[in-house]
Amino acid sequence: MSNIVYYFHFDGNLIAGDNFDIHDNSSVVIRHGEQPSDNPAAGTAVVEDLSQVVPVADDLPLFKYIHPSVTSETAKRQVHHEIQNLVRQFSMPDICRYLRQMCKDSRVYLNVKPEAMFAELHRMGMPSDTTPGFSYKNFMNYFNIND
């Protein structure tokens, strides 16, 4: 995993959201990652966040079963992100129902072996098959329904 380092420099007041308020400072430096060797000027407030960088979802290769008719990179990425959101937030019946609708809309290709689709959904972030409601048997019950 590569480390991403962000440096932000603010001069003056800053209010960003409910929990981030910097005011009455002539200069504020917020650093994510290691502090560079050159020290900030005297009197400058420094807030450092050395927390682990979470990998961005875009690092994951695209969903394997995007329909062949989806040709633009933007549309492919949209389908990919929809699948990620779907498998991370919804139940198995909802996942399969939405996949079937995406298939009807020629956005995903479902004519693959169920085992391959099950593995791909796990790669995209679906909970483990040991999680209640996400077993392979449950997947097969909902995946093979023809509307």
N, C-alpha and C positions, 0 to 999 in steps of 0.2 A: 504494500500500500504506500502510495506517495504522500508526503506531507504537504499540505497547502498552508501557506503563511499569508495572513492578511494584515496589512497595516493601515490604520485609519488615523488621520490627523484632523483635529477639530480646533478651531480658534473661536472661542466664544461659548455661548450656551447651546446645549443640545438636549432635547427631550425626544426620546424615541420609544414609544410604548409606555406601559404602566410601570415597569421596573427599571428603567434606564433613564436617569436624569443627571446631567452634568451641567452645572451652572456656576457662575461667578469664578470661572477659571480663565486666565488669559490664554492658556494653551493646554490641551489634553491630548495625550497620545494613547490609543488603545491598540494593543498588539495581540495577535494570535500567533503563537509560536514562540521561538526564542527571541530574546531581545538582541538587536544588532549590537555590534561592538561599540559604535559611537554612542556615548551616553546622551540622553536628552538634556536640554538646557536646564540649568538650575531653576528650581521653583516650578517645573512642569510636573503636573500630576500624571502618573503612569499607572494604567490598569492593565494587568497582564492576564491572559487566559491561556493556560498551557494544557487545556483539556485535549483529549484524543479527538482527532478529526474523523467524523463519520463519513464513510464512503458515500459518494453521491450516486443516486440511482442510475444516472446516465453511464456509470462505469459498467453496468450489466449489459451484455450483448442483447440485441433486440429479441423480442418474442419470436420464436421459431416459426409459428404457424400463422403469420400474417398472410392474408389472402393475396394471391398473385396479382389481382387487379389493383391493389394499393401500391402505387408506384412512387409517389412523392415521399421524400425523406421526412417531411413534416407530418404527413398523414401516418407514416409508419411509426414515427416516434409517438404520435398521439395514441395509436392503438396500443403500443407498448406500455405507455403510462396508464392507460385505462385498465389494462390487464393487471398491472402492478397494484393499482388502487383496489381493484375488484377482489383479488385473492388475499389481500392483506386486511380487508375491512368487512367482508361479507361471508355469509354462511354458504355451505356447499350447494343447497338448492338455488340460491341467488346467483352464485358463480356460474353454474351450469345453464341457468335460464338466460343470463346475460350473454354468455358465450354463444348460445343458440341464436339469440337475436343478432349478435354481431355477425354470425355466419349468414343469416338471412339477408343482412345488409352488405354482404360481400366484403367484410372487413377482416374476418379470421377464417381459417380453413380448418374444418373439424374432421375431415375424412382421413384421420390418422389413427393408429392403434391407440386404444384408451390408455395403455400403460405408458406410451410415449407422451401423451397429453398430460397425464397425471404427474409424470416426472417434470415436465416443462412448467406446470403450474407451481410445483414445489420450488423450482429454480427461480421463479418469478416472485416468490415470497409467501406462498400458501403455507399455513401451519402444517406441522409434521403430521403424518398419518396416525400417530399415537394420540393426537389431540381429538377429544370427543367431537364427532360430527365430520371429521376429515379423513376417515378411513378410505381405503381403496374400494371396499364393498359399498360404502355410502356414495362414493363418487360414481361408481358404475350404475347405481340405482337412478341417479339423476342425469348422468351424461347420456345414457342410451334412450331417453324419452324422446319420441318423435312427435312434434306438434302438428 
